């Protein structure tokens, strides 16, 4: 039984355009058995200083955790009479193709689905208590909670089902394993939980007609089979750390009794935690999600990867899957997932480690967390409102710093073409009086032609052929308070064919031995579109300082910001310096990538002197797309990656709003999308090119996000651009001014995000959680802070929108263009929204609203 199989699909050019959903472990359900001799019928135990756990034997037995401030409200509870801990042994197959991954459960060899509870232990002192398996040292040394009650539940999980490869006419087996569950208070609003599963023991029974010698022969064959199994480490699953075969607990192998306990070196590599949910409970979060806001009824996998091209929208997904294996993605694929959720019932939970996990929400009355490993660790959160839950969550995982004011002051002009092209476009923008924060020039490293079009040279230095007079361009823009931003990522391309390179960063990294390796000890050449690249090993102690020197040279030229792209494509069979499991390291990699960039920003600021130290206009910023749970701690700013230049729901302008709001619910306070989208396809039978209408509507949308930034797309000549004609330039100037008109409020929201983790752009659920219509909203409308309501036009050809005015708001909403007020709570109204006049509302009497309207008048917008 090999535990992990990896299938590479990088170079398959004709594939099934409708790939099947990866097979996964089914929802595991079992019964709960109680040891009445060791357990009281009812028990209410303190958990730390602020929580309590209720144990009751009613209806077969259940647990319930609540906060002492609301003891009647259950934050987490098990289902009466049902097992809440289960485990399995299964084989894993990972199909990998250019940053896309499909993780499959192949053969399930054993499932322990029943559970017994034998002890509920309340611990107040650790001095005389030994339970090494759960690693309680961190509790002993935590002075804050060293004397607080901690609760441990022990028992067994077991099964009487058999697997064919262990069956015969004369023997069959049941299996069991010991488990431990620990609950301890982490903060006054968080309970930690930890699940560990012991090694399985098999109970072998013999058919009465079978002779001892026949049974012994079968045992020996089974032993030889198990000895041939390969070891692999999966997170907490130290699978077959050394080959032990079987140890039969009998005085003599020839004297096998009716029933024998068999211990193996096997360990479980799937652990499940099952608990109660309500039928009408909605589940929000899970990081940056593009297709759904509410995940009730779905299985949500948590694995960093390419979001896909189309993600189910047709015909683009068909075409992408046909030419590149699973390149189309699906509703669940995302650059930045997070094992975190909050619900409409103010319940919240997250996992603390990096192993692959699945949140199974397909049952109406229960949730099952399935994790690849032999243990599980996470936290249960208490909060009285969605914003309070976000505050408590980000208190634990970290929050972003305040953004430099310059980057949120005007448009970030994303374009390419070289020095003269930039100067020509800059002249046009000055003619239209566009407020500009920066020029973002991703082609600063130069371009080359490949079979898919123009692509960048991944060698992070300025290409002086494409950008002659680079430093002078930077200085000239700086004189007008306009910054220059560039591009980099953690991969390096071969530079043999580049004629004007000064450095060869790939060869430098190879010489330093800081590239990710394959299983032969050579640099792992990762396929990426039209060329292969080496990937930096971010676990190597030399990598961070080496890459920071590259960033330093960039900043020394006057650059003040950059896109830190990629981070989602670490191969799952990579060999890392740290020796850690590459599947768990895969989810951690984007956090390490963000950490290196963030550390450089902080170190650069600390070493600045004179004007650079005192002038906030000199502060640095970077933005990135890949992330995981703790990315808000390290990343300064995020963008949503490569959206299609389309109106479609799963990958286009609509999905950009879903990603904006779902990420905000998950701690990503600062997020935005490319104006107009990115992915363009111009084939004879499938054509996705950015239309002028789509571009203009996307400008209107992004004028109300944290950053107002353009992108030409991967095929600029196919797309309508902000500089295409007078209409696009006028519209761009108009909404750059709209964006600038609420800068005063944006600055305030940035400070709030750094202090509390609250997102700038908010799903209405954050402020109106009891409005059932609000709970069902997806991309239709959103709030900027609490004072501005935005209802963007997201459908082709539409000139009006349907607006829901939420229940729970005491103020009226004023339409900014007509001044009309809407007073009735819970009402819906159709509002005109022609091009240039998106449906935007402010609260009547709001200082923010009045200031915003006054600024619009000053800019001649109203």
Residue pairs with C-beta under 8 A, 6 or more apart in sequence:
1 89
1 91
1 107
1 109
1 229
1 230
2 91
2 229
2 230
2 232
3 91
3 92
3 229
3 230
3 231
3 232
3 234
3 237
3 239
3 240
3 269
4 91
4 92
4 93
4 94
4 232
4 234
5 91
5 92
5 93
5 94
5 106
6 93
6 94
6 96
6 572
6 573
7 93
7 94
7 95
7 96
8 96
8 97
9 15
9 95
9 96
9 97
9 325
9 326
10 96
10 97
10 98
10 325
10 527
11 527
12 97
12 324
12 325
13 323
13 324
14 322
14 323
15 321
15 322
15 323
15 324
15 325
15 326
16 321
17 317
17 318
17 319
17 321
17 322
17 328
18 318
18 321
19 102
19 321
19 325
19 326
21 330
22 95
22 102
22 103
22 104
23 104
23 105
23 106
24 104
24 105
24 299
24 301
24 358
24 370
25 88
25 90
25 105
25 108
25 270
25 272
25 358
25 370
27 360
27 362
27 363
27 368
28 86
28 88
28 111
28 113
28 272
28 274
28 368
29 82
29 83
29 113
29 274
30 82
30 83
30 86
30 113
30 114
30 115
30 157
30 159
31 60
31 81
31 82
31 83
31 114
31 115
32 60
32 61
32 78
32 81
32 82
32 83
32 84
32 114
32 115
32 116
32 117
33 114
33 115
33 116
33 117
34 57
34 60
34 61
34 116
34 117
35 116
35 117
35 118
35 119
35 155
36 57
38 118
38 119
39 55
39 57
39 117
39 118
39 119
39 120
40 55
41 56
41 57
42 54
42 55
42 56
42 57
43 54
43 55
43 120
44 52
44 53
44 54
44 55
45 52
45 53
45 54
45 55
45 120
45 122
45 149
45 151
46 52
46 53
46 122
46 149
47 53
47 65
47 149
47 150
47 151
47 183
47 184
47 185
47 191
48 145
48 148
48 149
48 150
48 184
48 185
48 191
49 148
49 185
49 188
50 67
50 68
50 69
50 185
50 188
50 189
50 382
51 65
51 66
51 67
51 68
51 185
51 191
51 382
52 65
52 66
52 68
52 71
53 63
53 64
53 65
53 151
53 183
54 63
54 64
54 65
54 66
55 61
55 62
55 63
55 120
56 62
56 64
58 80
59 80
59 81
60 80
60 81
60 82
61 80
61 81
61 117
62 77
62 78
62 79
62 80
62 81
63 77
63 78
63 84
63 153
64 74
64 76
64 77
64 78
65 74
65 75
65 76
65 77
65 183
65 191
65 380
66 72
66 73
66 74
66 75
67 73
67 75
67 189
67 382
69 382
70 384
73 346
74 276
75 191
75 347
75 380
75 381
75 382
76 191
76 275
76 347
76 349
76 380
77 275
77 276
78 84
78 274
78 275
78 276
79 274
79 275
79 276
79 365
79 366
82 274
82 366
83 113
83 114
83 115
83 157
83 274
84 115
84 273
84 274
84 275
85 115
85 155
85 157
85 179
85 181
85 195
85 197
85 271
85 272
85 273
85 274
86 111
86 112
86 113
86 115
86 157
86 271
86 272
86 274
87 111
87 112
87 157
87 177
87 179
87 197
87 268
87 270
87 271
87 272
87 374
88 108
88 110
88 111
88 112
88 268
88 269
88 270
88 272
89 108
89 109
89 110
89 200
89 266
89 268
89 269
89 270
90 105
90 106
90 107
90 108
90 109
90 269
90 270
91 105
91 106
91 107
91 109
92 103
92 104
92 105
92 106
92 234
92 269
92 372
93 103
93 104
93 106
94 101
94 102
94 103
94 104
94 572
94 583
95 101
95 102
95 104
95 325
95 326
96 571
96 572
97 324
97 325
97 326
97 327
98 306
98 324
98 327
98 527
98 528
98 529
98 569
99 305
99 306
99 528
99 568
99 569
100 305
100 306
100 308
100 324
100 325
100 326
100 327
100 329
100 333
101 303
101 305
101 572
102 326
103 301
103 303
103 356
105 270
109 163
109 165
110 159
110 163
110 175
110 200
110 268
111 159
111 161
112 157
112 158
112 159
112 175
112 176
112 177
112 200
112 268
113 157
113 159
114 157
114 158
114 159
115 155
115 156
115 157
115 158
115 179
116 155
116 156
116 157
116 158
117 153
117 154
117 155
118 154
118 155
118 156
119 152
119 153
119 154
119 155
120 151
120 152
120 153
121 151
121 152
121 153
121 154
122 149
122 150
122 151
123 129
123 149
123 150
123 151
123 152
124 147
124 148
124 149
125 147
126 136
126 139
126 140
126 146
129 136
131 152
131 180
133 180
133 196
133 198
134 152
134 180
134 182
134 194
134 196
136 182
139 145
139 146
139 150
139 184
140 146
145 184
145 185
145 186
148 184
148 185
150 182
150 183
150 184
151 182
151 183
151 184
152 180
152 181
152 182
152 183
153 180
153 181
153 182
153 183
154 178
154 179
154 180
154 181
155 178
155 179
156 176
156 177
156 178
156 179
157 176
157 177
157 179
157 197
158 174
158 175
158 176
158 177
159 174
159 175
159 176
160 174
162 172
162 173
165 225
166 172
166 173
166 202
166 222
168 218
169 207
169 210
170 206
170 207
170 209
170 210
170 214
170 215
170 218
171 204
171 205
171 206
171 207
171 210
171 215
171 218
172 204
172 205
173 202
173 203
173 204
173 205
173 262
174 202
174 203
174 205
175 200
175 201
175 202
175 203
176 200
176 201
176 203
177 197
177 198
177 199
177 200
177 201
177 268
178 197
178 198
179 195
179 196
179 197
179 198
180 194
180 195
180 196
181 193
181 194
181 195
182 192
182 193
182 194
183 191
183 192
183 193
184 191
184 192
185 191
185 192
186 192
186 379
186 396
187 392
187 395
187 396
189 381
189 382
189 383
189 392
189 395
190 379
190 380
190 381
190 382
190 392
190 396
191 379
191 380
191 382
192 352
192 377
192 378
192 379
192 380
193 376
193 377
193 378
193 379
193 380
194 375
194 376
194 377
195 271
195 273
195 375
195 376
195 377
196 236
196 374
196 375
197 267
197 268
197 271
197 374
197 375
199 263
199 264
199 265
199 266
199 267
200 264
200 266
200 267
200 268
201 261
201 262
201 263
202 261
202 262
202 263
202 264
203 259
203 260
203 261
203 262
204 219
204 259
204 260
204 262
205 258
205 259
206 215
206 256
206 258
212 254
212 255
212 256
213 254
215 256
216 253
216 254
216 256
219 246
219 248
219 253
219 256
219 262
222 246
223 245
223 246
224 245
226 245
226 246
226 264
226 265
226 266
227 243
227 245
229 240
229 243
229 266
230 240
231 239
231 240
231 241
231 242
231 243
232 239
232 240
233 239
233 581
234 269
234 355
234 372
234 373
234 581
234 583
234 584
235 353
235 354
235 355
235 371
235 372
235 373
235 374
235 375
235 581
235 583
235 584
236 353
236 355
236 373
236 374
236 375
236 376
237 267
237 268
237 269
237 372
237 373
237 374
238 267
238 374
239 266
239 267
239 269
240 265
240 266
240 267
241 265
242 265
243 265
244 264
244 265
245 264
245 265
246 262
246 263
246 264
247 262
247 263
247 264
248 256
248 260
248 262
249 260
249 261
249 262
249 263
250 256
250 257
250 260
267 374
268 374
269 372
269 373
269 374
270 370
270 371
270 372
270 373
271 370
271 371
271 373
271 374
271 375
271 376
272 368
272 369
272 370
272 371
273 368
273 369
273 376
274 366
274 367
274 368
274 369
275 366
275 367
276 365
276 366
276 367
277 296
277 343
277 361
277 363
277 364
277 365
277 366
277 367
278 345
278 365
279 364
279 365
280 344
281 296
281 343
281 344
281 345
281 347
282 294
282 296
282 343
282 344
282 775
283 294
283 295
283 296
283 341
283 342
283 343
283 359
283 361
284 293
284 294
284 295
284 341
284 342
284 343
284 344
284 386
284 662
284 665
284 763
284 765
285 338
285 340
285 341
285 342
285 662
285 665
285 666
286 295
286 300
286 302
286 337
286 338
286 339
286 340
286 341
286 359
286 662
286 666
287 302
287 334
287 336
287 337
287 338
287 340
287 627
287 628
287 629
287 662
287 663
287 666
287 668
288 334
288 335
288 336
288 337
288 338
288 627
288 638
288 640
288 659
288 662
288 663
288 666
288 668
288 671
289 295
289 332
289 334
289 337
289 658
289 659
289 662
289 663
290 307
290 311
290 331
290 334
290 640
290 650
290 651
290 655
290 658
290 659
290 662
291 311
291 312
291 331
291 332
291 649
291 650
291 655
291 658
292 298
292 331
292 658
292 662
292 778
293 658
293 661
293 662
293 763
293 777
293 778
294 775
294 776
295 341
295 359
295 361
296 361
297 361
297 362
298 332
298 361
298 362
299 358
299 359
299 360
299 361
299 362
300 332
300 358
300 359
300 360
300 361
301 332
301 337
301 356
301 357
301 358
302 337
302 338
302 339
302 351
302 356
302 357
302 358
302 359
302 587
303 337
303 356
303 586
303 587
304 334
304 335
304 336
304 337
304 567
304 568
304 586
304 587
304 589
304 590
304 626
304 627
304 628
305 333
305 334
305 335
305 568
305 569
306 327
306 329
306 333
306 335
306 568
306 569
307 329
307 333
307 334
307 335
307 641
307 642
307 651
308 317
308 320
308 326
308 327
308 328
308 329
308 330
308 333
308 651
309 316
309 317
309 320
309 327
309 328
309 329
309 642
309 644
309 651
309 679
310 316
310 317
310 318
310 319
310 320
310 328
310 329
310 644
310 648
310 650
310 651
311 317
311 328
311 329
311 330
311 331
311 333
311 650
311 651
311 655
312 328
312 329
312 330
312 331
312 650
312 651
313 644
313 646
313 648
313 649
313 650
313 651
313 652
315 686
316 328
316 644
316 646
316 648
316 651
316 681
316 686
316 688
317 328
317 329
318 328
319 328
319 681
319 683
319 686
320 327
320 328
320 329
321 327
321 328
329 651
331 650
334 659
335 568
335 590
335 625
335 626
335 627
335 640
335 641
336 590
336 625
336 626
336 627
336 628
336 631
336 638
336 663
336 668
337 628
338 350
338 627
338 628
338 629
338 666
338 667
339 350
339 351
339 357
339 359
339 378
339 629
340 348
340 349
340 350
340 351
340 393
340 629
340 666
340 667
341 348
341 349
341 350
341 359
342 348
342 381
342 383
342 386
342 389
342 390
342 393
342 665
344 765
344 769
344 775
346 383
346 384
346 385
346 386
346 389
346 769
348 380
348 381
348 383
348 389
348 392
348 393
349 378
349 379
349 380
349 381
350 378
350 379
350 381
350 393
350 397
350 629
351 357
351 369
351 371
351 376
351 377
351 378
351 629
352 377
352 378
352 379
352 629
353 371
353 373
353 376
353 377
353 584
354 584
354 585
354 587
354 588
354 628
355 371
355 372
355 373
355 583
355 584
355 587
356 371
356 372
356 583
356 584
356 587
357 369
357 370
357 371
357 372
358 369
358 370
358 371
359 367
359 368
359 369
360 367
360 368
360 369
360 370
361 367
369 376
369 378
372 583
379 396
381 389
381 392
381 393
382 392
383 389
383 390
383 391
383 392
385 766
385 769
386 665
386 765
386 766
386 769
387 756
387 758
387 766
387 767
390 665
390 667
390 756
390 757
390 758
390 759
390 766
391 756
391 757
391 758
393 667
393 757
394 632
394 667
394 669
394 756
394 757
395 757
397 629
397 630
397 632
397 633
397 667
398 630
398 632
398 633
398 634
399 632
399 633
399 667
399 669
399 753
399 754
399 755
399 756
399 757
400 632
400 633
400 635
400 636
400 637
400 669
400 670
400 753
400 754
401 636
401 754
402 750
402 751
402 754
403 621
403 636
403 637
403 670
403 706
403 750
404 560
404 616
404 617
404 619
404 620
404 621
405 616
405 617
405 747
406 437
406 438
406 481
406 483
406 560
406 616
406 617
406 619
407 437
407 438
407 483
407 561
407 621
407 637
407 707
408 437
408 706
408 707
408 743
408 746
408 747
408 750
409 435
409 437
409 740
409 743
410 434
410 435
410 436
410 437
410 708
410 736
410 739
410 740
411 434
411 435
411 436
411 437
411 708
411 709
411 710
411 732
411 736
411 739
412 437
412 438
412 439
412 440
412 485
412 707
412 708
412 709
412 710
413 425
413 429
413 436
413 438
413 439
413 440
413 709
413 710
413 722
414 440
414 442
414 674
414 709
414 710
414 711
414 712
415 421
415 422
415 425
415 439
415 440
415 441
415 710
415 712
415 723
416 441
416 442
416 443
416 447
416 712
416 716
417 443
418 443
418 466
418 467
418 468
419 466
419 467
419 468
419 469
419 470
419 473
422 439
422 441
422 473
423 473
425 723
426 436
426 439
426 477
426 482
428 723
428 729
429 436
429 729
429 733
432 729
432 730
432 732
432 733
433 733
434 732
434 733
434 736
435 736
435 737
435 739
435 740
436 480
436 482
436 736
437 482
437 483
438 482
438 483
438 484
438 485
438 560
438 561
439 477
439 482
439 483
439 484
439 485
440 485
440 486
440 487
440 561
440 563
440 709
441 467
441 484
441 485
441 486
441 487
442 456
442 486
442 487
442 563
443 456
443 463
443 466
443 487
444 462
444 463
444 466
444 467
444 470
444 486
444 487
445 456
445 457
445 458
445 459
445 460
445 461
445 462
445 463
445 486
445 487
446 456
446 457
446 463
446 465
446 466
446 498
446 500
447 454
447 455
447 456
447 457
447 466
448 454
448 455
448 456
448 457
448 497
448 498
449 455
450 529
450 530
450 531
451 530
452 529
452 530
453 714
453 715
455 529
455 530
455 531
456 487
457 463
457 493
457 495
457 498
457 501
458 489
458 491
458 492
458 493
458 533
459 492
459 493
459 495
459 498
459 501
459 503
459 504
459 505
459 506
460 488
460 505
460 550
460 554
461 501
461 502
461 503
461 505
461 550
461 553
462 470
462 557
463 500
464 470
464 500
465 500
467 473
470 557
471 557
471 558
473 484
474 484
474 557
474 558
474 559
475 558
477 483
477 484
478 484
478 558
481 617
483 559
483 560
483 561
484 558
484 559
484 560
484 561
485 559
485 560
485 561
485 562
485 563
486 554
486 559
486 561
486 562
486 563
487 562
487 563
487 565
488 550
488 551
488 554
488 562
488 563
488 564
488 565
489 564
489 565
489 566
489 567
490 535
490 536
490 538
490 547
490 566
490 567
490 593
491 526
491 528
491 533
491 534
491 535
491 536
491 566
492 505
492 506
492 509
492 515
492 533
492 534
492 535
492 536
493 506
493 531
493 532
493 533
493 534
494 506
494 531
494 532
495 501
495 504
495 505
495 506
495 507
505 550
506 534
508 546
509 515
509 534
509 536
509 546
510 523
510 534
512 542
512 546
513 540
513 542
514 536
514 537
514 540
514 542
514 543
514 546
514 577
515 523
515 524
515 534
515 535
515 536
515 537
516 523
516 524
516 526
516 534
516 535
516 536
516 537
516 570
516 571
516 574
516 575
516 576
517 523
517 524
517 537
517 574
517 575
517 576
518 524
518 573
518 574
518 575
519 573
519 575
521 575
523 534
524 534
524 535
524 571
524 574
524 575
525 532
525 533
525 534
526 532
526 533
526 534
526 535
526 569
526 571
528 569
535 569
535 570
535 571
535 574
536 543
536 547
537 543
537 576
537 577
538 544
538 589
538 592
538 593
538 596
539 576
539 577
539 578
539 580
539 585
539 592
540 576
540 577
541 577
543 596
544 596
544 599
547 596
548 596
548 599
548 600
548 603
551 562
551 597
551 600
552 600
552 604
554 562
555 604
555 620
560 618
560 619
560 620
560 621
561 620
561 621
561 622
561 623
562 622
563 622
563 623
563 624
563 639
564 593
564 594
564 597
564 622
564 623
564 624
565 624
565 625
566 593
566 625
566 626
567 589
567 590
567 593
567 594
567 624
567 625
567 626
567 627
568 589
568 590
568 625
568 626
570 582
570 585
570 586
570 589
571 582
571 586
572 582
572 583
572 586
573 582
574 582
574 585
575 582
576 582
576 585
578 585
587 628
588 628
589 626
590 624
590 626
590 627
590 628
590 631
591 627
591 628
591 630
591 631
591 634
593 624
593 626
594 624
594 627
594 631
594 634
594 635
595 634
597 622
597 624
597 634
597 636
598 622
598 634
598 635
598 636
600 620
601 620
601 621
601 622
601 636
604 620
605 613
605 619
605 620
608 618
611 618
612 618
621 636
621 637
622 635
622 636
622 637
623 635
623 636
623 637
623 638
623 639
623 707
624 635
624 637
624 638
624 639
625 638
625 639
625 640
625 641
627 635
627 638
627 668
629 667
631 638
631 668
632 667
632 668
632 669
632 757
635 668
636 670
637 670
637 671
637 672
637 706
637 707
638 663
638 668
638 670
638 671
638 672
639 671
639 672
639 673
639 674
639 707
639 709
640 656
640 659
640 660
640 663
640 671
640 672
640 673
640 674
641 678
642 674
642 678
642 679
642 714
643 651
643 652
643 653
643 655
643 656
643 673
643 674
643 677
643 678
643 679
644 651
644 652
644 677
644 678
644 679
644 688
645 652
645 676
645 677
645 678
645 679
645 680
645 688
645 689
645 690
645 691
645 694
645 713
645 719
646 652
646 653
646 677
646 688
646 694
647 653
647 654
647 694
647 794
647 795
647 796
648 654
648 655
649 655
649 779
651 679
652 677
653 677
653 694
653 697
653 698
653 701
653 794
654 779
654 794
655 779
656 673
656 677
656 698
656 701
657 701
657 778
657 779
657 782
657 792
657 794
658 778
658 779
659 671
659 673
660 671
660 672
660 673
660 705
660 761
660 782
661 759
661 761
661 762
661 763
661 779
661 782
662 763
663 671
663 759
664 671
664 759
664 760
664 761
664 762
664 763
664 766
665 759
665 763
665 765
665 766
667 757
668 759
669 753
669 754
669 757
669 758
669 759
669 760
670 706
670 707
670 750
670 753
670 759
670 760
671 705
671 706
671 759
671 761
672 702
672 705
672 706
672 707
672 708
672 709
673 698
673 702
673 705
674 709
674 710
674 711
674 713
675 695
675 698
675 699
675 702
675 708
675 709
675 710
675 711
675 722
676 690
676 694
676 695
676 698
676 699
676 710
676 711
676 713
676 719
676 720
676 721
677 690
677 694
677 698
677 711
677 713
678 711
678 713
678 714
679 688
679 713
679 714
680 688
680 689
680 690
680 713
680 714
680 715
680 718
680 719
681 687
681 688
681 689
682 688
682 689
682 715
682 718
689 715
689 718
689 719
689 720
690 713
690 718
690 719
690 720
691 720
692 720
692 724
692 727
692 728
693 796
693 797
693 835
694 720
694 796
695 719
695 720
695 721
695 722
695 728
696 727
696 728
696 731
696 835
696 836
697 792
697 793
697 794
697 835
697 838
699 722
699 731
699 732
699 735
700 735
700 792
700 793
700 836
700 838
701 790
701 792
701 794
701 838
702 708
702 709
702 735
702 739
703 735
703 736
703 738
703 739
704 738
704 739
704 742
704 761
704 784
704 788
704 790
704 792
704 840
705 760
705 761
706 746
706 750
706 760
706 761
708 735
708 736
708 739
710 721
710 722
710 732
712 719
712 721
713 719
720 728
721 728
722 728
722 729
722 731
722 732
723 729
731 835
731 836
734 836
734 861
737 856
737 859
737 861
738 856
738 859
738 861
740 855
740 859
741 852
741 855
741 856
741 858
741 859
741 861
742 784
742 788
742 848
742 852
742 855
744 851
744 855
745 784
745 785
745 787
745 788
745 848
745 851
745 852
746 760
748 785
749 758
749 760
749 784
749 785
750 760
752 758
752 785
753 759
753 760
758 766
759 766
760 784
760 785
761 782
761 783
761 784
762 782
762 783
762 784
762 785
762 786
763 777
763 782
763 783
764 771
764 774
764 777
764 781
764 782
764 783
764 804
764 806
765 774
765 775
765 777
766 783
767 783
767 786
767 806
767 808
767 809
768 774
768 806
768 807
768 808
768 809
769 775
770 807
770 808
771 806
771 807
771 808
771 826
773 804
773 806
773 807
773 826
774 804
774 806
774 807
777 804
779 794
780 791
780 794
780 801
780 802
780 804
781 789
781 790
781 791
781 792
781 801
781 803
781 804
782 789
782 790
783 789
783 790
784 790
785 848
787 842
787 843
787 846
787 848
787 849
788 840
788 841
788 842
788 848
788 849
788 852
789 803
789 813
789 840
789 841
789 842
790 838
790 839
790 840
791 801
791 802
791 803
791 831
791 833
791 838
791 839
791 840
791 841
792 801
792 838
792 839
793 799
793 801
793 833
793 838
793 839
798 833
799 832
799 833
799 834
799 835
800 830
800 831
800 832
800 833
801 830
801 831
801 833
801 839
802 828
802 829
802 830
802 831
803 822
803 828
803 829
803 830
803 831
803 839
803 841
804 826
804 827
804 828
805 813
805 822
805 824
805 825
805 826
805 827
805 828
805 829
806 825
806 826
807 825
807 826
808 825
809 825
809 843
811 843
811 844
811 845
811 846
812 821
812 822
812 823
812 843
812 844
813 821
813 822
813 841
813 842
813 843
813 844
814 820
814 821
814 822
814 841
814 842
814 843
814 844
814 849
815 821
815 822
815 831
815 839
815 840
815 841
816 840
816 841
816 842
816 852
816 853
816 856
816 862
817 837
817 840
817 862
821 844
822 829
822 841
831 839
832 839
833 839
842 848
842 849
842 850
842 852
842 853
843 849
853 862
856 862
